[in-house]
Amino acid sequence: MYKIALQKVFYVVLMLLIISIISFGAIHLAPNSFFASGELNPNITQESLEQLKKVYGLDKALHVQFFSWLRAILGLDFGISFASGKAVKDEILSRLPITLIMNIISMIFVFVIAIYLGIKSALNSEKRFDKLSKQFSLISYSMPSFYLALLLIIVFSVNFKLFPISGLHSVDAGEGIAYYIDYAWHLVLPIFVMVFGGIGSLSMYIRSLTLEVLKSDYVFFAHSRGIKGYKLFRFFILPNISPPIVTILGLSLPGLIGGSVILESIFAINGMGLLFYQSALSRDYPVIMGILIVSAFLTLIGNIIADLILLRLNPHFKRTNKG
């Protein structure tokens, strides 16, 4: 077990280093820079631009900039945002809560609904419920999130005036419980869009997994022994579809902070997705790198958590990792 833990730690460190090198190089080699608009401004002298680049350390060679950034990252210093002048860590922490709230709530609903639809569809294959579920999943999978968001705004915000159009708070939100109710009311539409868009592909995947299990020999012999209903589901279906679902759940971890660029832009929500989009447009290198590294770290941690859960669920997986 300790050997596996050391291997995982080494894997995380190595992958973070590789990802940081590739990301750092790709961002700095992209056309234009944060000072592109200043270079086109006749009122800004070349000396002023050079001084600004010197202040931000952009006058040094690329490899020197990378190692300076790497040393700062080891001390959990993500640098200073070019656009706002604030610490990148503060920028991320200020946008993180709303993105976490939206994504955690939507992920819970997506997995619960998708697991229910997928398993029940497989158990009622080619029956009415299965056909309706497949149609719903197809609509969910093919519906563009930006189109659904705009459609909901037009219908429920503009025409019926049931939900706010954008933002997180109303002007007359009040205080106490009324403030939080207003806060939650603003999140109904964006969370609904996130849930609706995520159910389709996951439910079809779980349906496929369940159908494969139902066709297996051990389920056939379970039927021959008279095992049906809850016992069949508990002891034969669930243990065999759990590992892939756990893996997907682990890979979904980066999405908790990644946010949704499109939805946060449409609903004017100052989350991580909107921050990343604005930073990419302005070539705010420290913020971009900060978000990328945190997302990469969560991706790797999500994989490790999924592996550890699989070690608990699947003895064969445990023997494979030990070997």
BAPADREN-920683 format. One line per field, with one value per residue (C-alpha): residue in one letter; z, y, x; residue number from 1. Coordinates in Angstrom, 3 decimals. Each point is the difference from the previous one (the first is absolute). Example, Ala and Ser with C-alpha at 12.3 -4.5 7.8 and 13.67 -1.06 7.14 Angstrom:
residuo <- A_S
Z <- 7.800_-0.660
Y <- -4.500_3.440
X <- 12.300_1.370
num <- 1_2
//
This chain:
residuo <- M_Y_K_I_A_L_Q_K_V_F_Y_V_V_L_M_L_L_I_I_S_I_I_S_F_G_A_I_H_L_A_P_N_S_F_F_A_S_G_E_L_N_P_N_I_T_Q_E_S_L_E_Q_L_K_K_V_Y_G_L_D_K_A_L_H_V_Q_F_F_S_W_L_R_A_I_L_G_L_D_F_G_I_S_F_A_S_G_K_A_V_K_D_E_I_L_S_R_L_P_I_T_L_I_M_N_I_I_S_M_I_F_V_F_V_I_A_I_Y_L_G_I_K_S_A_L_N_S_E_K_R_F_D_K_L_S_K_Q_F_S_L_I_S_Y_S_M_P_S_F_Y_L_A_L_L_L_I_I_V_F_S_V_N_F_K_L_F_P_I_S_G_L_H_S_V_D_A_G_E_G_I_A_Y_Y_I_D_Y_A_W_H_L_V_L_P_I_F_V_M_V_F_G_G_I_G_S_L_S_M_Y_I_R_S_L_T_L_E_V_L_K_S_D_Y_V_F_F_A_H_S_R_G_I_K_G_Y_K_L_F_R_F_F_I_L_P_N_I_S_P_P_I_V_T_I_L_G_L_S_L_P_G_L_I_G_G_S_V_I_L_E_S_I_F_A_I_N_G_M_G_L_L_F_Y_Q_S_A_L_S_R_D_Y_P_V_I_M_G_I_L_I_V_S_A_F_L_T_L_I_G_N_I_I_A_D_L_I_L_L_R_L_N_P_H_F_K_R_T_N_K_G
Z <- 0.000_0.863_-3.275_-1.912_1.917_-0.854_-3.633_-0.060_1.571_-2.484_-2.825_1.132_0.303_-3.372_-1.828_1.566_-1.161_-3.552_-0.122_1.342_-2.600_-2.892_1.257_0.751_-3.415_-1.905_1.744_-0.501_-3.620_-0.926_-2.221_1.713_3.672_2.905_-1.312_-3.569_0.480_1.498_-2.946_-2.289_2.164_-1.340_3.429_1.615_-0.667_-0.667_3.143_2.091_-1.497_0.669_3.579_0.481_-1.428_2.363_2.970_-0.879_-0.882_-3.661_-1.229_0.993_-2.044_-0.032_1.963_2.648_0.325_0.357_2.780_1.836_-0.256_1.093_3.125_0.879_-0.539_2.403_2.632_-1.049_-1.520_-3.305_-0.768_-0.692_-2.569_-2.822_-0.481_3.579_1.836_2.673_1.121_-2.251_3.083_1.197_-3.447_-0.086_3.578_-0.594_-3.010_1.317_2.426_-2.553_-2.526_2.638_1.097_-3.543_-1.072_3.157_-0.036_-3.733_0.224_2.801_-2.010_-3.216_1.552_1.995_-2.948_-2.572_2.137_0.563_-3.674_-1.283_2.265_-0.317_-3.794_-0.186_2.246_-2.245_-3.291_-3.096_2.155_0.159_2.844_-1.829_-3.226_1.779_1.969_-3.178_-1.663_3.031_0.113_-3.704_0.450_3.046_-1.811_-3.179_1.578_-0.059_3.475_-1.232_-2.009_2.936_2.314_-2.329_-0.541_3.747_0.515_-2.703_1.286_3.791_0.550_-2.749_-0.748_3.312_2.228_2.366_0.239_-0.160_-3.326_1.305_2.960_3.478_2.014_-0.484_0.951_2.647_1.203_3.655_2.768_1.848_-1.402_-2.731_-1.280_-0.349_-1.564_-2.587_-0.522_-0.587_-2.297_-2.271_-0.300_-1.041_-3.756_-0.369_2.157_-1.953_-3.251_1.420_1.279_-3.189_-2.169_2.098_0.397_-3.598_-0.655_3.534_0.118_-3.389_1.168_3.195_-2.019_-2.238_3.020_1.605_-3.210_-0.250_3.577_-0.636_-2.952_2.081_1.049_3.729_-0.342_-2.076_2.741_2.630_-1.872_-0.169_3.788_0.389_1.010_-1.185_0.943_2.692_0.645_-3.682_-0.095_3.316_-0.434_-3.754_-1.904_2.333_0.839_-3.696_-1.206_2.976_-1.101_-3.306_1.754_2.736_-2.675_-1.705_3.354_0.666_-3.418_0.677_2.912_-2.101_-1.253_3.530_-0.375_-3.776_-0.228_-3.250_-2.151_-2.107_2.810_2.296_-2.856_-0.914_3.587_0.981_2.836_1.174_0.342_-1.015_-3.562_-0.671_1.676_-2.230_-3.116_0.849_0.872_-3.274_-1.995_1.786_0.082_3.784_0.301_3.805_0.305_-2.936_1.399_3.487_-1.192_-2.271_2.743_2.563_-2.550_-0.940_3.669_0.615_-3.068_1.332_3.534_-1.439_-1.748_3.208_2.040_-2.619_0.094_3.790_-0.057_-2.672_2.210_2.582_-2.396_-2.266_1.374_-3.527_-0.515_3.279_-1.143_-3.336_1.724_2.376_-2.858
Y <- 0.000_2.413_-0.857_0.840_3.316_0.969_-0.878_2.185_2.950_-0.311_-0.238_3.178_1.990_-1.190_0.670_3.452_0.868_-1.184_1.774_3.228_-0.044_-0.594_2.531_2.676_-0.379_-0.066_3.095_2.101_-1.101_0.958_3.096_3.407_0.662_1.919_3.141_-0.326_2.777_2.255_-0.572_1.339_3.080_2.962_1.683_-2.761_0.167_-3.029_0.779_-0.198_-3.374_-1.335_1.226_-1.755_-3.236_0.290_0.487_-3.195_-1.906_-0.422_1.450_-3.144_-3.158_-2.450_-2.705_2.550_1.121_-3.624_-0.860_3.223_-0.895_-3.589_1.152_2.268_-2.822_-2.248_2.654_0.141_3.443_0.170_3.503_3.260_0.433_2.330_1.227_0.683_0.311_-2.381_-3.250_-2.878_-2.084_2.674_0.244_-3.762_-0.187_2.859_-1.768_-3.562_-0.206_0.701_-2.382_-2.740_0.482_-0.184_-2.977_-2.084_0.394_-0.718_-2.992_-1.577_0.364_-1.227_-3.182_-0.842_0.517_-1.603_-3.096_-0.413_0.477_-2.150_-2.989_0.096_0.340_-3.045_-2.032_1.000_-0.293_0.850_0.710_3.329_1.408_-0.924_1.645_3.196_0.044_-0.389_2.845_2.218_-0.926_0.778_3.431_0.658_-1.039_1.987_3.174_2.841_1.466_3.600_-0.502_-1.573_2.767_2.744_-1.827_-0.282_3.662_1.069_-2.235_0.110_3.306_2.323_-1.294_-1.497_1.911_-2.969_-0.006_2.722_0.501_0.120_0.642_-1.475_2.572_2.312_3.649_-0.459_-3.412_0.986_-1.762_-3.298_-2.828_2.235_0.661_-3.714_-0.771_2.690_-1.423_-3.498_1.348_1.506_-3.406_-2.010_0.566_-0.430_-3.146_-1.410_0.522_-1.724_-2.952_-0.405_0.071_-2.550_-2.691_-1.250_-1.484_-1.359_-1.739_-1.652_-1.137_-1.499_-1.666_-1.578_-1.194_-1.518_-1.784_-1.556_-1.240_-1.406_-2.001_-1.532_-3.645_0.691_1.894_-2.888_-2.472_2.374_-0.035_-3.790_-0.093_2.192_3.169_3.017_3.531_1.780_-2.891_-0.180_3.734_0.149_-2.959_-0.355_3.209_2.783_-1.440_-0.401_3.426_1.881_0.096_1.880_2.412_0.650_0.700_2.530_1.593_0.391_1.554_2.444_1.558_2.678_1.192_1.106_2.972_0.229_1.480_0.550_2.836_0.215_-0.173_2.351_2.489_-0.249_0.268_2.556_-2.158_0.898_-3.527_-1.860_-0.622_3.689_0.831_-2.460_1.361_3.621_-0.921_-1.878_2.976_2.438_-2.431_0.282_-2.696_-0.407_-0.505_-2.414_-2.068_0.054_-1.381_-2.575_-1.321_-0.219_-1.788_-2.391_-0.725_-0.769_-2.252_-2.037_-0.080_-1.080_-2.914_-1.037_0.213_-2.095_-2.581_-0.192_-0.534_-2.665_-1.732_-0.234_-1.116_-2.378_-2.591_-0.808_3.664_-0.163_-3.023_1.682_3.111_-2.096_-2.000
X <- 0.000_2.818_1.722_-3.155_-0.338_3.606_-0.593_-3.103_1.829_2.853_-2.540_-1.785_3.245_1.298_-3.269_-0.375_3.500_-0.691_-3.374_1.500_2.805_-2.409_-2.563_2.598_1.605_-3.306_-1.361_3.138_0.454_-3.564_-0.441_-0.228_0.545_-1.483_1.719_-1.343_-2.557_2.655_2.301_-2.711_-0.580_2.039_-0.143_2.085_3.710_2.161_1.990_-3.186_-0.878_3.485_-0.223_-3.342_1.407_2.932_-2.331_-1.899_3.168_-0.955_3.271_1.906_0.526_-2.912_1.807_1.032_-3.622_-1.099_2.434_-0.873_-3.675_0.717_1.834_-2.907_-2.523_1.900_-0.684_-3.684_0.563_-1.885_1.204_-1.788_-2.768_1.034_-3.569_-1.132_3.308_-1.321_1.600_-1.067_-0.785_-2.419_-1.582_-0.584_-1.278_-2.438_-1.549_0.229_-2.993_-2.733_1.544_0.286_-3.605_-1.348_2.094_-0.403_-3.792_-0.236_2.364_-2.058_-3.207_1.651_1.389_-3.140_-2.367_2.322_0.600_-3.727_-0.902_2.863_-0.647_-3.788_0.240_2.251_-2.305_-2.941_1.859_-2.109_-3.041_-1.781_2.102_3.197_-1.144_-1.052_3.258_2.067_-1.886_0.555_3.711_0.374_-1.593_2.172_3.171_-0.694_-1.404_2.598_0.289_0.116_-3.216_-1.840_1.229_-1.230_-3.296_-0.618_0.862_-2.468_-2.809_0.381_1.809_-1.215_-3.509_-1.186_2.440_0.350_3.800_2.673_1.726_3.563_2.259_-0.102_-1.958_-2.927_0.255_-2.708_1.236_-0.163_1.918_0.017_-2.127_-1.441_3.522_0.791_-3.384_0.653_3.512_-1.399_-2.724_2.658_1.719_-3.067_0.304_3.787_-0.003_-2.943_1.893_3.089_-2.046_-2.023_3.112_1.867_-2.656_-0.196_3.427_0.444_-3.383_0.621_3.425_-1.435_-2.760_2.636_1.998_-3.085_-1.029_3.464_-0.289_-3.489_1.364_2.797_0.151_-0.105_-3.290_-1.384_0.908_-1.405_-3.311_0.131_0.376_-3.082_1.863_-1.988_-0.944_1.986_2.420_0.929_0.576_1.890_2.341_0.442_-0.793_1.158_3.469_0.799_-1.124_1.475_3.700_-0.618_-2.370_2.572_2.628_-2.286_-0.756_3.733_0.565_-2.857_1.899_1.799_-3.374_-0.832_2.334_0.167_-3.436_-1.863_1.257_-3.155_-2.542_1.878_0.267_-3.700_-1.243_2.697_1.328_3.504_1.304_3.133_-1.162_-0.527_3.319_1.853_-1.708_0.798_3.595_0.461_-1.272_2.302_2.982_0.141_2.686_0.130_-3.767_-0.117_2.859_-1.476_-3.336_1.649_2.276_-2.795_-2.214_2.810_0.681_-3.668_-0.090_2.914_-1.416_-3.357_1.705_1.745_-3.214_-1.786_2.818_-0.137_-3.747_0.438_2.568_-2.744_-2.707_1.878_2.474_1.224_0.893_1.958_2.018_0.748_1.392_2.110_1.448
num <- 1_2_3_4_5_6_7_8_9_10_11_12_13_14_15_16_17_18_19_20_21_22_23_24_25_26_27_28_29_30_31_32_33_34_35_36_37_38_39_40_41_42_43_44_45_46_47_48_49_50_51_52_53_54_55_56_57_58_59_60_61_62_63_64_65_66_67_68_69_70_71_72_73_74_75_76_77_78_79_80_81_82_83_84_85_86_87_88_89_90_91_92_93_94_95_96_97_98_99_100_101_102_103_104_105_106_107_108_109_110_111_112_113_114_115_116_117_118_119_120_121_122_123_124_125_126_127_128_129_130_131_132_133_134_135_136_137_138_139_140_141_142_143_144_145_146_147_148_149_150_151_152_153_154_155_156_157_158_159_160_161_162_163_164_165_166_167_168_169_170_171_172_173_174_175_176_177_178_179_180_181_182_183_184_185_186_187_188_189_190_191_192_193_194_195_196_197_198_199_200_201_202_203_204_205_206_207_208_209_210_211_212_213_214_215_216_217_218_219_220_221_222_223_224_225_226_227_228_229_230_231_232_233_234_235_236_237_238_239_240_241_242_243_244_245_246_247_248_249_250_251_252_253_254_255_256_257_258_259_260_261_262_263_264_265_266_267_268_269_270_271_272_273_274_275_276_277_278_279_280_281_282_283_284_285_286_287_288_289_290_291_292_293_294_295_296_297_298_299_300_301_302_303_304_305_306_307_308_309_310_311_312_313_314_315_316_317_318_319_320_321_322_323
//
